[in-house]
């Protein structure tokens, strides 16, 4: 009996070093003031995922090459929807913009999930870069929004915790873009914001 208990404990310890892959829902939450800043100016929102890999990164552990953190839904659609809602609440026409609209292309250039080294992960670093390019005729206005956050966690994060951390950093970057005075001035029709 004692031998069986030892084998069971060893199997549990060794199994604890292997982490399974995770699929997380991308739903960036953005809170911007409800104001009529846009005066119904039309804005066509296009979201692009410019990252070279679908996965944000690995959860670490023994089998880090397969313990990937990946989006479960279309990240471009999630970003575009979040940006449209934020613009709409500020008085822009982002859901039915028409042909003469200003184009706002929002590109996710980087969203890296980096666990600390080792089989037990107690720290995760997230690095993000979002690039926004607004075009109206021959005039272009760009903005870059970067973030880096280190999370100290008591245990290797589960899917729910990773989903919260990733949506939080993405949502805050989108929110900064939607509160950038120069970007809002350009989207409102001012060619020299």
C-alpha positions, 0 to 999 in steps of 0.5 A, spaced: 500 500 500 505 504 501 509 503 495 502 504 491 501 511 495 509 513 493 507 512 486 501 516 486 504 522 489 510 521 484 505 521 478 501 527 481 508 531 482 510 529 475 504 531 472 503 538 475 509 540 471 506 539 464 501 545 462 495 544 457 494 549 452 489 554 453 484 557 448 481 564 451 475 569 448 478 575 446 473 581 449 477 587 450 473 592 455 473 599 453 470 605 457 470 611 454 466 617 456 459 618 452 459 625 449 458 627 442 465 629 440 464 626 433 458 630 431 456 623 427 462 623 423 463 617 419 469 612 421 470 605 417 474 601 422 478 596 420 482 591 425 488 587 423 492 582 426 499 583 424 503 578 429 507 572 426 503 567 430 496 565 432 499 564 439 500 569 444 505 565 447 507 559 452 504 557 459 511 554 460 512 548 464 516 542 461 512 541 455 512 549 453 512 548 446 505 545 446 502 549 452 500 555 448 495 561 450 491 562 443 485 566 442 479 562 441 475 567 437 477 572 431 481 577 434 480 582 429 473 582 429 473 583 437 478 589 436 474 592 431 467 591 435 470 594 441 473 600 437 466 601 433 463 601 440 468 606 443 467 611 437 459 610 437 459 612 444 463 618 443 458 621 437 462 618 431 458 614 426 462 607 426 457 602 424 454 605 418 459 609 415 458 609 408 463 611 402 466 617 404 468 615 411 475 616 414 478 609 415 481 607 421 486 601 421 487 598 428 493 593 427 495 589 433 503 589 432 505 585 438 501 581 444 506 577 447 505 572 453 512 571 457 512 566 463 518 566 468 522 560 466 521 554 470 516 548 471 512 553 476 510 559 473 509 565 478 510 571 474 507 573 467 509 579 463 505 581 457 507 586 452 503 589 447 503 594 441 497 597 437 498 601 431 492 606 429 492 609 422 487 614 420 486 616 413 482 621 409 483 622 402 491 624 402 492 625 409 494 620 414 494 620 422 498 615 426 498 613 433 502 608 437 500 605 443 504 600 447 504 597 454 508 592 458 505 589 465 508 584 469 503 580 473 505 576 480 501 570 480 501 565 486 499 559 481 500 558 474 494 562 471 488 558 469 484 560 462 480 565 466 486 569 469 489 569 462 483 571 459 482 577 464 490 579 463 490 579 456 483 582 455 485 588 460 492 590 457 488 590 450 482 594 452 487 599 456 491 600 449 484 601 445 482 605 450 488 610 450 487 610 442 480 612 443 482 618 448 488 620 444 486 628 443 490 628 436 487 622 434 480 624 436 481 631 432 483 627 426 477 623 426 472 629 427 475 632 421 481 636 423 486 634 418 492 638 422 490 635 429 
